[in-house]
Amino acid sequence: AAFAQNGYHEAAYKVFQQMQHEGLKPDKITLISLLNLFTRSESLALGKLVHSDIVNEGYESDVVVGT
């Protein structure tokens, strides 16, 4: 979330990928931070990947994540 909040788009996504590779599930705050970052930047394609992960993890029905 810290990389995302400070505008480090690629670094934020790399850390996110590393977390997934190591079997760690991101929490809601991480997902929301990444999604907000990528929808507000030229990195919309990465935002779509994060959105896909949100759906796959079942967070789309979560009131906080889904809004």
C-alpha positions as MATLAB code, in Angstrom:
seq = 'AAFAQNGYHEAAYKVFQQMQHEGLKPDKITLISLLNLFTRSESLALGKLVHSDIVNEGYESDVVVGT';
ca = [
       0.000    0.000    0.000;
       2.883    2.401    0.713;
       4.257    2.148   -2.837;
       0.785    2.707   -4.244;
       0.101    5.693   -2.011;
       3.366    7.326   -3.117;
       2.789    6.825   -6.835;
       5.249    4.002   -7.488;
       2.969    2.153   -9.895;
       5.289   -0.547  -11.166;
       6.930   -1.160   -7.789;
       3.527   -1.507   -6.148;
       2.421   -4.069   -8.700;
       5.700   -6.008   -8.449;
       5.320   -6.287   -4.682;
       1.710   -7.389   -5.203;
       2.853  -10.090   -7.660;
       5.591  -11.227   -5.266;
       3.039  -11.540   -2.461;
       0.866  -13.722   -4.660;
       3.839  -15.806   -5.803;
       4.700  -16.506   -2.168;
       1.125  -17.546   -1.434;
       0.188  -14.461    0.576;
      -3.289  -13.068    0.092;
      -3.543   -9.288   -0.084;
      -5.900   -7.625    2.348;
      -8.673   -5.213    1.405;
      -6.517   -2.146    1.988;
      -3.839   -3.399   -0.413;
      -6.394   -4.180   -3.107;
      -8.195   -0.860   -2.745;
      -4.907    1.082   -2.803;
      -3.742   -0.681   -5.957;
      -7.065   -0.358   -7.714;
      -7.292    3.371   -6.924;
      -3.738    3.917   -8.112;
      -4.203    2.147  -11.418;
      -7.572    3.654  -12.278;
      -6.165    7.153  -11.802;
      -3.105    6.641  -13.953;
      -1.937    5.527  -17.331;
      -1.670    2.017  -15.860;
      -5.279    1.060  -16.518;
      -4.215   -2.394  -17.771;
      -2.701   -3.130  -14.341;
      -5.933   -1.920  -12.744;
      -7.832   -4.482  -14.776;
      -5.495   -7.215  -13.514;
      -6.042   -6.130   -9.909;
      -9.795   -6.033  -10.519;
      -9.601   -9.599  -11.806;
      -7.832  -10.631   -8.591;
     -10.549   -8.914   -6.542;
     -13.210  -10.922   -8.365;
     -11.238  -14.166   -8.071;
     -10.784  -13.663   -4.326;
     -14.501  -12.998   -3.860;
     -14.052   -9.429   -2.664;
     -16.394   -7.878   -5.262;
     -19.338   -8.405   -2.902;
     -17.481   -6.770   -0.006;
     -19.064   -3.394    0.725;
     -15.711   -1.631    1.206;
     -13.930   -3.146   -1.812;
     -16.923   -3.244   -4.140;
     -17.649    0.493   -3.967;
];
